[in-house]
Amino acid sequence: MEAIALKDRENQIHVKGEAPFDIVCNKDSLAGAVSQRACVFCGSRVVLYPIADALHLVHGPIGCAVYTWDIRGALSSGPELHRLSFSTDLQEKDVIFGGEKKLAAALRELIERHSPKAAFVYSTCIVGIIGDDLEAVCREAEAECGIPVIPVKSEGFKGNKRAGYQAACDALFRLIGTGDTTGISKYSLNILGDFNLAGEIWMIREYYERMGIEVVANITGDGRVADIERAHGAALNVVQCSGSTMQLANMMEEKYGIPSIRVSYFGIEDMAEALYDIARFFKDPAMMERTKKIVEEEVKKLAVALEPYRRALAGKKAAIYVGGSFKAFSLVKAFRLIDMQVVMVGSQTGTKEDYIELEAITDPGTVIVDDSNPLELTTFLKEKEVDVFVGGVKERPIAYKLGIGFCDHNHERKEALAGFEGMLNFAREVYSSVMSPVWQFVPRKKNN
Amino acid sequence: MSTNPPTFKKTKKPNAISTTNACKLCKPLGACLAFKGIEGAVPYLHGSQGCATYMRRYIISHYNEPIDIASSSLSEKHAVYGGGPNLKLGLTNVAAKYRPALIGIATTCLTETIGDDVAMYLRQYAEDTKGSVGLPTFVNVSTPSYSGTHMEGFHAAIREVVAQLSEGGPRSETVNVLPGFVSSADFRLLHEIMADFGLDATLLPDLSETMDGPALLEYEKIQQGGTPLADIKAMGRARATIEFGPTLGAMRTGGDVLAEKFATPLHRIGMPVGIRETDVFFHLLEELSGRPMPEKYAKQRGRLVDAYVDGHKYVFGKRAVIYGEEDLVVGLSSFLTEIGVQPVLCASGSTSGRLTEAIARVTGDTLAEQPQVFEGMDFYEIDEMAAQMDIDLVVGHSKGYPLAKKLNIPLIRVGFPIHDRIGGQRILHLGYSGAQQLFDTVTNALIEKKQNDSPVGYFYM
């Protein structure tokens, strides 16, 4: 392989079968390497964003707020306060004299205007430097306005996106435990780490309801403050997107004794396994029967519908580069289900354990990469002759420029890809890119 | 209703402390876009990793083109001890991996606040790397996002490029064109116009190819196109500079620097949007080239006038909200006014202090009722005012979509960003041909609205 990586990044790339498995990860991005990662603030913002009846106020200069305005395809069944972008829009004088007064006034103004059920106040790089006391301002606003006002310690430079997830979990943890839990069923759970992109959490909730389980709180897709406040009354935490909310589950287990299980809702295999795991947890034979029936019905429907896609796509090559590696596991399996071959897989924030698991489930020759960048990614795509690349908005032009198909699997997507129906949508998405006649015109194909 | 004679109802601008749904972007983003229009350049942000990634995502969603923005990726210890070492490491890495001709370094609020002296770091870096071959040229610009918007960042970057790279010497025949932040299609049109006048021109920046390139076999680390460095160097010798931007002047621009340092005559005119502002531009080109307007443009202008006549009734008296970057808002106000649309609210998120005056210049003679003009606006305020104004049309970038949807009226997508359609970089705003496209779009949107709302379902005008 050509020396496509900067020297300091070579140990963050691994080709399965070429050497004993070893990969370095969870380290700071290298300066000048054009990482695809974002920052602490981004991590917090995307996790808390879907809580629809809360005010999300970004304390900082305008950029941080404006780049996250309506950033996720996270739907709400009711209020849509989360879709507005609020900022204190700090100016030079605020930076010099401190932004606390402006923050307090902005909070008062916005709470009065929108009557939110709670307010999250996000700290940004600059707030960490000028030393505004967010705790104090929030405490005062809380006393004055009578709603929870929670600081989110998300100064951009204080780590990477994972640190932002932690800050979001800390903020959520302050809400949990403050609500009344009477009347919650013993068969109950919280959904953690689903953000209701394109209505996915509604599909998942419906499966749980059909199983006879009460969902106490969505954390955070289509989330509501009051539900989160009583989340400690649930019997189980079901954690998807473990990178972002596993910490919260751990904290809840420690304080409230709520066990948790990790699941993934992507692909038939993982979706079915998630429902079975949950049914097993509740040890209720009737529930297990109902679960089997759901899976059976859904899979039967799907198998027929998927068949034409599988036939068309068999043998095509896929590459995956996503934020969290748990999603990557599911994608590897989902591609296998439609007989496609995964030749590259990577993530922005995977842990060592994640990469060991990825190595275990992929085929020999697969490139496994941590915290990659455009130059590396293009090299892999070309070398491996990829037909479709799965990633987020930042990866899309890389694929398209080379005339390679693309499937958006990031938080901005507008297609539901979770659940059983989601697998069909996913196949359709992949199919509609791979099978398009436009590739005949791209240089990559013309030269063949 | 809207074809009634105008009413003179004044509404009050809300005076909020917080900003909701900003109608502006941050300063470093503008600088990155400006650097992206230089041949062989890599934009570089001296700050934490998030800024670069957010801006890339934001820019990609408009252009659907790759844009690599490097970052110092500062972490907590750098914020405490200074970002110098990471800046130097980052520059070395970018130089090694991209082999750029230029690295354009913009600061962020983080590095401005901790007091990093980028110019000094660059001097040290030059000292450290003395004797190395193949090092890129560096340009740095201070872009704290707590003062000014992406447009101040854009113009500041252009100013610094010129100030740090342009050289004097014997006068050349070249004309500098500093058009500001226009679309790739606009840049291509400007090239064509200058060539048709027989003028040797240097466009700075030049986003015609770098942000609207072809599908490729080999991925380019740095996209082709952009203003060549040699041309930028020679800008100090040019015989004139044309700069679009009636609201510029509160800050020093590239045109100002060229005038001060090299006595290059500066012609600052409005963005050539619509017939009248394009006429101003073409008259200037006639003067500079000593040639009459080429036949091709005379014909374009003729067709445009003919189209204005054909469509005038469908647009007359319609009331529009216009928002976005100040100079574009001025151009659009001029265009809409001359076709008979009534701009009722002209808004921008930035605060040059010159918007009212600049708009009065282009609407004054024609309009009985002057539009309300406000700087420092966000979409919460624009929405609130528009709700009381009986509006038929929203004109601006795609972030005004919620407003248009709420009012159930057409949104004419112009400028940046266009995040809900493809081809934002191919929207033509400038010249007679740009006005032709804008006119057809506006007119047909209004006709379509009427048609859709009609229970009759006419399909003949």
Interface residues (C-beta under 8 A of the other chain):
Chain A: L6 D28 S29 L30 A31 G32 A33 V34 S35 Q36 R37 A38 C39 V40 F41 C42 L57 G60 P61 I62 G63 C64 A65 V66 Y67 T68 W69 L84 S85 F86 S87 T88 D89 L90 Q91 E92 D94 V95 K102 A105 A106 E109 L110 T124 C125 I126 G128 I129 I130 G156 F157 K158 G159 N160 P374 L375 T378 T379 K382 G392 V393 K394 R396 P397 I398 Y400 K401 L402 G403 F441 V442 P443 R444 N447
Chain B: A16 I17 S18 T19 T20 N21 A22 K24 L25 C26 P28 L29 Y44 G47 S48 Q49 G50 C51 A52 T53 Y54 M55 R56 R57 Y58 I60 S61 Y63 N64 E65 P66 I67 D68 I69 A70 S71 S72 S73 L74 S75 E76 H78 A79 N86 L87 L89 G90 L91 T92 N93 V94 A96 K97 Y98 T108 C109 L110 T113 I114 P144 S145 Y146 S147 T149 G213 A215 L216 L217 Y219 K221 Y380 K399
